[in-house]
């Protein structure tokens, strides 16, 4: 895997102009971008088409938690846009994940990732929804379920990576949001980590947001993140 494709920049923007400015500032430095629900809702699928047309890869972070037929339809729509990765919610269970994997088969470049436990959640949050296990236990349970359903990998916090790599083996994708450089605020992430720690533990990709997008020099910040493995 090329190092230039292992760092994904999150375009967590509320408008197209801001996202376009980030992409322009990064130029050829960054090959992979995350588009989430905020930007997709604000700017529509055209931004994905344009990124793909520029030769960029797109991680479409939908966190699908729907009936299997609807999840499959969304995956097919993502594949038609040229997306490289799309997320489904592991808590949706095997049927949703299997439907997403089946739908992705028509698009050889599309990978299905299962969200395990979002990086903002703690054990108290899990208890609120009736999950008595620890975060670590829930992450591994959902990861095993995702692997059995045929998912290509998972998204999880940097702190989960080592256990996930041991559980899922060498070939699974492990994509880690909640990334910040040493000394930076972890913002809303309850279980953050640095790029170096995530890659050392076995992450295949890291997702960085404001570390790069709000930097005075986004390209320099991106290179700093990229240099940490």
N, C-alpha and C positions, 0 to 999 in steps of 0.2 A: 504494500500500500504506500502510495506516495505521501511524504510528510505534508505536502501542500494541500492535500485533501483531508487531513486528519483534524484540522481546526475548522470548526463551523461557526460562522458569525451569525448571531441571532439578530434579525431585523425586527426587533420588537418596537415598531414604530406605529404611530396612529395615523400616518398619512404617507402617500406615495412619494412626495417630494423629499421628505427626510430620508426614506429608504434609498431612493435613487442617489442622494448626495453621499451616503455612506458607501454605496457600491462604487461610485465614481472616485471617491477618495482612496479606496483600497485598490482600485484598478486591477492589475494582474496579480497582485499579492494574494488575493483570496479567491479560491475556486468553489467554495461551498457555503451556502447560506441557508439559514433556517427561516421559514415563514410560518408564523403562528396564526392563531385565530384573529388576533387584533388587526394585523396588517391585511390578512386575507379578506376580512369583513370591510375594512376601510378602502382597500384598493382593488379588490377583486382578483380573479385569476390571471388578468393580463400581466401582472407583475411577475408571476411565475413563468409565463410564456416568454417574457422579455429576458429574464435571467437565463433561462435555458437557451434562448437564441444567442446570448452572449457567451455561451460555452460554460456557464456555471452549473453546478449541481445544486439541487434544492431538496432540503429536508423539510417536508410539510408536516408540521406538528399539530395534527388534528385531534389526537387523543380520542379516537372514535369509541363511543360507548353507546351503541345503537343496536337495533335488531340486526341479525346477521345479513339479511338482504340489503338493508340500507347501508351497512358498513361496507359490504362488497361493492355497492354502487359508487360509494365515495372513493374507494380504492381505484376502481376502474377510471373514474374521472381524473384522479390524481395521475394515474399512469398515462392517460391521454395527454396530459399537460407536460409530460416529460420529467416528472418528479423522480428522484432517486431513492428517497426514503419517506415512509409515512407511518405515523404511530396509531396504534389501537390501544385501548385501555385494558390491561391485564385483568382488572376486576370485572370486566365484562364476561369473562369465562371462555371456555374452549370453543364454543360454537361461533362466537364473534371472531375470535382470532383465526380459526380455521377458514371461515368464510373470506376473511381479508387475504389470507395466504392464497386461497384458490383464485380469487379475483386477480391477484398480482401475477399469476403465471402467464398471462397474455402479454406481460411487459417485462422482458428479460432483465432490464436494468433496475427494476423496482424492488426494494427491500422493505419487508414489514417488520417494524419494531414494536414490541409490547412495552407499554409503560408499566413499571412495577409500582413503586410508591413515589409520588412527586416529592421533590427536594424540599418543599416547604412543610411537609407533614412530619409530625412527631408521633410518639406512641400515644400521647393524650388524644391527638386527632384521630388515630385509628380506633381508640376506645370509644370515641364519640359515635362512630358508625358501626359499633358492635364487633370490631376485630380485637380479640384479646391478645394476639401474638405480638411480639416485639416487631419493630420495623425490620430488623435483620431477617427474622423468620418470614415475615410477609413478603419481602423482596425475593427471597429464594423460592418460596412457594409459587409465586406468580411467574418467576423466571422458568422454573421447571415446567409449569403448565404451558407457557409460551413455546418452549422448545418442543414439547410433545405435540403442540398444534402446528408446528412447522414454521414458526416465526424465525426470521433471520437473525434476530437479536433482541436486545432490550434497551430501554433507557432507564437510568438509575443514577443515584448520587455518586460522587467520587468515592465516598466512604464505603460504598457497596461493591466496588469493582473487584477487589481481590477475591472475595468469596464467590462472586459471580463467575469470574474467570475459572476458578477451580471447579465450579458446578457445571458450567456450560461448555467447557473445553476451549481449545485454541481457535476455533473457526468462527465462533459467534461474534456478532457485532455487539459492542457495549459502548453506548453513546452516553456521555455524561454532561448534563447541564450542572448548574451550581458551581461554575468555575470562576475563580478570581485569582489574581496575582498576589503573592505574599504582601501582607500589609493592607490590602484593600478590604473594604466592607463586603460582607457576604450578602448584603441586602436582604431579600425576603427568603433566602435559602437557609433552612435549618440544618442542613447536612452538606456544607460546602467542601471544596478542596481546591488545591492548586493544579495547574496543568501538569507539572512535573509529577505530583503525587498520583494523579489519575493515570497518566501514561505508564508510570513505573508499576502500578498495580495491575495493569493489563487492559486499560481502556483502548478501544479502537479509534474513538473520536472524542473530542471535547467540544462543548458548545460555550462560546463566550459572547456576552452581550455588551453591557455598558463599559466593560474594561477596554473594549475597542471602539465601540460606536460613540462613546462620549469623551474619548481621549482627544487632547489637543492635536495630536498627530495619529490618526487611526492606523495608518500603514505602519508606523514605527511600533505602535502598541501591538499590532497583529504579529509583527516579526518577533517581538519579545515573547509573546505567547508561544509562537511556533518554535522558538529556540529552546524551549524548556524540556522537551523529551530527552 
